[in-house]
Amino acid sequence: MSELDKTAAEVMLRIDKLHIAYGGIQAVKGIGLEVRRGELVTLIGANGAGKTTTLKAITGTLPQCRVEGHIEYLGKTIKGLHSFQLVESGLAMVPEGRGVFSRMSIHENLVMGAYTRKDRADIEADIEKWYGIFPRLKERSSQLAGTLSGGEQQMLAMARALMSRPQLLLLDEPSMGLAPIMVERIFQVVRDISAQGMTILLVEQNARLALQAADRGYVMDSGLITMAGPATSLLDDPRVREAYLGEACEP
């Protein structure tokens, strides 16, 4: 999809004036963002900026806290919906820390990813599809997920989420704790599924890789969106380069 098409595309996710508080601590302070169909949008920022909290607010998986503001998916509010209802509506998330079913095999994890679907033949076809993308998973299909390496678990978590055939995929820190070669493999898959038309909201601390993959980006700092724009512009912005890419700017 061209940049012009993406600009005109349907807004799939819209957040407006989102406030999140844990007791007296204001974790998210009135942010707004949107993701249009076919886009890969990234939300970058330092650890503790409020990125993961924002994703958990979207999916309704926050612990006891106060959430105020508007969260709309496909033009309808999703506040108060259960996780399985979000999956049924086409919204899936790969959580920080992978969250695989450790006592189930790889194959069983993938089947669980399709639990809202009834098309058994297509489910098996999709399992083979993701085995093709992640051949390491096929080699270990009967292995318990809890015995996999961190990179293999990340592959499995992504494939499991994609088994639901989502319209919008949320990715929370997919590179966390992985070796550089595995990080590049994971980001190549992210780029590939984005090129196939999957709409993605990516939360990531590796700002360089995230912005290189994304169409647009938002920068989050201390619960606020401080910058937003095309990913290429953010990559070239001296403030982003100095704060998040480790590049000192010339005086």
TORBA-797554 format. One line per field, with one value per residue (C-alpha): x, y, z; residue in three letters. Coordinates in nm, 4 decimals, decimal comma. Example, Ala and Ser with C-alpha at 12.3 -4.5 7.8 and 13.67 -1.06 7.14 Angstrom:
east	c(1,2300  1,3670)
north	c(-0,4500  -0,1060)
up	c(0,7800  0,7140)
type	c(ALA  SER)
END
This chain:
east	c(0,0000  0,1360  0,1782  -0,1166  -0,3373  -0,2389  -0,3212  -0,6702  -0,7227  -0,9691  -0,8606  -0,8514  -0,7379  -0,7902  -0,6846  -0,7824  -0,7142  -0,6042  -0,5176  -0,4003  -0,3274  -0,2027  -0,3156  -0,1637  0,0843  -0,0156  0,1426  -0,0198  -0,1165  -0,3776  -0,2184  -0,3676  -0,2629  -0,4129  -0,3310  -0,4765  -0,5441  -0,2286  0,0107  0,2980  0,3028  0,5619  0,5518  0,9051  1,0453  1,2596  1,1737  0,8952  0,7605  0,4131  0,4278  0,3332  0,0730  -0,0889  -0,1052  -0,2515  -0,5172  -0,6105  -0,6450  -0,8047  -0,5288  -0,4207  -0,4336  -0,6484  -0,6022  -0,8005  -0,8364  -1,0007  -1,0343  -1,1398  -1,0133  -1,1840  -1,1248  -1,2963  -1,4996  -1,6390  -1,5305  -1,3610  -1,3300  -1,4716  -1,4519  -1,2939  -0,9770  -1,1547  -1,4025  -1,1152  -0,9609  -1,2958  -1,3176  -0,9740  -0,7390  -0,4489  -0,1485  0,1951  0,2727  0,6023  0,7793  0,6137  0,3611  0,3607  0,1800  0,4932  0,3465  0,1961  0,3830  0,4545  0,1769  -0,0714  0,0182  -0,0586  -0,3903  -0,4760  -0,4065  -0,6950  -0,9401  -1,1994  -1,1976  -1,4063  -1,2447  -1,0378  -0,8896  -0,7778  -0,6366  -0,4087  -0,3109  -0,2215  -0,0124  0,1864  0,2119  0,3702  0,5916  0,7163  0,7933  0,9457  1,1022  1,2638  0,9170  0,8307  1,1522  1,0440  0,6655  0,6208  0,8591  0,7197  0,7127  0,8699  1,1899  1,2462  1,5016  1,3856  1,4023  1,2086  0,9427  0,9124  0,8618  0,5974  0,4179  0,4006  0,2827  0,0231  -0,1207  -0,1273  -0,3210  -0,6282  -0,6019  -0,6081  -0,6869  -0,4704  -0,1611  -0,0119  0,3541  0,5034  0,8850  0,9475  1,3266  1,3575  1,6282  1,7153  2,0536  2,1206  2,0863  1,7479  1,6353  1,7032  1,5107  1,2091  1,2121  1,2393  0,9170  0,7544  0,8514  0,7295  0,3848  0,3502  0,4294  0,1510  -0,0974  -0,1136  -0,1864  0,0601  0,1159  0,4683  0,5974  0,9746  1,2803  1,5076  1,4133  1,6360  1,4953  1,1400  1,1592  1,3349  1,0451  0,7571  0,5514  0,4880  0,6040  0,5178  0,7721  0,6564  0,8288  0,7047  0,3480  0,3240  0,3498  0,6300  0,6838  0,4988  0,5416  0,6695  0,9228  1,1885  1,1533  1,1863  1,4942  1,6556  1,5455  1,8482  1,6428  1,5471  1,8980  2,0508  1,7920  1,7062  1,9658  2,2764  2,4093  2,5566  2,4562  2,7118  2,7043)
north	c(0,0000  0,3431  0,6226  0,8054  0,4960  0,4518  0,8139  0,7675  0,4219  0,3334  0,4095  0,0705  0,1842  0,5255  0,6313  0,9720  1,1422  0,8173  0,8503  0,5527  0,5731  0,3171  0,4594  0,8063  0,7343  0,8711  0,6259  0,7580  1,1241  1,1908  1,0465  1,0058  0,7932  0,6124  0,3192  0,2954  -0,0243  -0,1600  0,0497  -0,0573  0,2014  0,1929  0,3371  0,3874  0,5204  0,4365  0,1665  0,2920  0,5448  0,3855  0,1890  -0,1539  0,0015  0,1547  -0,1824  -0,3478  -0,0772  -0,1553  -0,5269  -0,4841  -0,6773  -0,4171  -0,4940  -0,2787  0,0777  0,3748  0,4017  0,7084  0,8192  0,6664  0,3442  0,2589  -0,0382  -0,0342  0,2661  0,1088  0,1398  -0,1714  -0,0649  -0,3373  -0,6157  -0,9470  -1,0662  -1,3477  -1,0939  -0,8839  -1,1884  -1,2763  -0,9216  -0,9516  -0,7960  -1,0073  -0,9297  -1,0838  -0,9850  -0,8780  -1,1882  -1,4123  -1,5816  -1,9189  -2,2162  -2,3761  -2,7225  -2,7547  -2,8526  -2,6085  -2,7648  -2,7416  -2,3736  -2,3038  -2,4859  -2,2753  -1,9634  -2,0631  -2,1474  -1,8952  -2,0509  -2,3441  -2,3965  -2,7042  -2,7599  -2,3975  -2,4130  -2,7011  -2,5122  -2,2061  -2,4165  -2,5397  -2,1812  -2,0580  -2,3651  -2,2502  -1,9040  -2,0446  -2,3789  -2,4155  -2,4558  -2,7371  -2,9198  -2,9082  -2,9289  -3,1900  -3,0174  -2,8465  -2,4697  -2,4067  -2,5821  -2,3531  -2,0740  -1,7152  -1,6591  -1,9756  -1,8775  -1,5371  -1,7066  -1,9304  -1,6398  -1,4530  -1,7579  -1,8372  -1,4833  -1,4962  -1,8246  -1,6202  -1,4395  -1,0946  -0,7719  -0,5805  -0,7279  -0,5713  -0,6557  -0,5733  -0,5642  -0,8584  -0,8094  -0,8077  -1,0409  -1,1898  -1,2349  -0,9911  -1,2586  -1,3613  -0,9982  -0,9513  -1,2711  -1,1544  -0,8106  -0,9643  -1,1543  -0,8333  -0,6578  -0,9513  -0,9768  -0,5989  -0,6157  -0,8724  -0,6135  -0,6936  -0,3873  -0,3710  -0,1589  -0,2278  -0,1280  -0,1537  -0,0232  -0,0869  0,2419  0,2057  -0,1276  -0,0232  0,3006  0,1308  -0,1142  0,1270  0,3637  0,6054  0,6406  0,7927  0,8760  0,8290  0,9785  0,9765  0,8925  1,1526  1,1412  1,3882  1,3388  1,1813  1,1580  0,9491  0,6923  0,8203  1,1721  1,0475  0,8467  1,1651  1,3847  1,4816  1,4589  1,0992  1,0115  1,1455  1,0114  0,6728  0,5811  0,6537  0,9126  1,2280  1,5374  1,7910  2,1154)
up	c(0,0000  -0,0950  0,1580  -0,0017  0,0284  0,3925  0,4686  0,3247  0,4765  0,7476  1,1031  1,2755  1,6201  1,7741  2,1237  2,2531  2,5873  2,7500  3,1186  3,3267  3,6991  3,9496  4,2809  4,2915  4,0116  3,6707  3,4239  3,1036  3,0824  2,8182  2,5062  2,1615  1,8647  1,5688  1,3437  0,9918  0,7996  0,6389  0,8468  1,0674  1,3460  1,6219  1,9719  2,1018  2,4249  2,7240  2,9752  3,2023  2,9518  2,9557  2,6294  2,7639  2,9937  2,6851  2,5069  2,8157  2,8309  2,4696  2,5463  2,8891  3,0646  3,3192  3,6911  3,9165  3,7976  3,6710  3,2926  3,1427  2,7813  2,4517  2,2917  1,9631  1,7344  1,3944  1,5058  1,8234  2,1842  2,3196  2,6815  2,9017  2,6428  2,7428  2,5748  2,3877  2,2494  2,1158  1,9493  1,7935  1,6559  1,4936  1,7489  1,8785  2,0956  2,1421  2,5021  2,6504  2,7771  2,5138  2,7482  2,5731  2,7270  2,8687  2,9404  2,5933  2,2794  1,9986  1,7919  2,0803  2,1305  1,7649  1,7867  2,0943  1,8886  1,6625  1,9401  1,8136  1,4657  1,3394  0,9972  1,0832  0,7393  0,7157  1,0690  0,9694  0,6536  0,8611  1,0989  0,8002  0,6725  0,9945  1,0123  0,6733  0,8095  1,1285  1,0243  1,3655  1,5154  1,2751  1,3653  1,7310  1,6886  1,9642  2,2071  2,5160  2,4660  2,8059  2,6955  2,3955  2,3813  2,4175  2,0431  1,9680  2,2212  2,0538  1,7183  1,8729  2,0419  1,7116  1,5169  1,7842  1,7653  1,3867  1,3988  1,4963  1,1589  1,3203  1,1427  1,3914  1,5580  1,8708  1,9368  2,2764  2,2858  2,0474  2,0601  2,4407  2,5713  2,2322  2,0666  1,7791  1,5092  1,6499  1,6752  1,3044  1,2242  1,4257  1,2626  0,9181  0,9894  1,1168  0,7938  0,5857  0,7446  0,7235  0,3511  0,3157  0,4455  0,8168  1,0324  1,3217  1,6319  1,7524  2,0967  2,1008  2,2864  1,9872  1,8274  1,5240  1,4096  1,4919  1,2936  1,0024  0,9786  1,0460  0,8331  1,1200  1,4768  1,8114  2,0804  2,4391  2,7412  3,1016  3,0008  2,7233  2,3435  2,2806  1,9063  1,6146  1,2403  0,9500  1,0688  0,8289  0,9699  1,3270  1,2319  1,1018  1,3930  1,6066  1,9267  1,8526  1,7403  2,0586  2,3043  2,1522  1,8886  2,0944  1,8511  1,9976  1,8013  1,6899  1,8919)
type	c(MET  SER  GLU  LEU  ASP  LYS  THR  ALA  ALA  GLU  VAL  MET  LEU  ARG  ILE  ASP  LYS  LEU  HIS  ILE  ALA  TYR  GLY  GLY  ILE  GLN  ALA  VAL  LYS  GLY  ILE  GLY  LEU  GLU  VAL  ARG  ARG  GLY  GLU  LEU  VAL  THR  LEU  ILE  GLY  ALA  ASN  GLY  ALA  GLY  LYS  THR  THR  THR  LEU  LYS  ALA  ILE  THR  GLY  THR  LEU  PRO  GLN  CYS  ARG  VAL  GLU  GLY  HIS  ILE  GLU  TYR  LEU  GLY  LYS  THR  ILE  LYS  GLY  LEU  HIS  SER  PHE  GLN  LEU  VAL  GLU  SER  GLY  LEU  ALA  MET  VAL  PRO  GLU  GLY  ARG  GLY  VAL  PHE  SER  ARG  MET  SER  ILE  HIS  GLU  ASN  LEU  VAL  MET  GLY  ALA  TYR  THR  ARG  LYS  ASP  ARG  ALA  ASP  ILE  GLU  ALA  ASP  ILE  GLU  LYS  TRP  TYR  GLY  ILE  PHE  PRO  ARG  LEU  LYS  GLU  ARG  SER  SER  GLN  LEU  ALA  GLY  THR  LEU  SER  GLY  GLY  GLU  GLN  GLN  MET  LEU  ALA  MET  ALA  ARG  ALA  LEU  MET  SER  ARG  PRO  GLN  LEU  LEU  LEU  LEU  ASP  GLU  PRO  SER  MET  GLY  LEU  ALA  PRO  ILE  MET  VAL  GLU  ARG  ILE  PHE  GLN  VAL  VAL  ARG  ASP  ILE  SER  ALA  GLN  GLY  MET  THR  ILE  LEU  LEU  VAL  GLU  GLN  ASN  ALA  ARG  LEU  ALA  LEU  GLN  ALA  ALA  ASP  ARG  GLY  TYR  VAL  MET  ASP  SER  GLY  LEU  ILE  THR  MET  ALA  GLY  PRO  ALA  THR  SER  LEU  LEU  ASP  ASP  PRO  ARG  VAL  ARG  GLU  ALA  TYR  LEU  GLY  GLU  ALA  CYS  GLU  PRO)
END
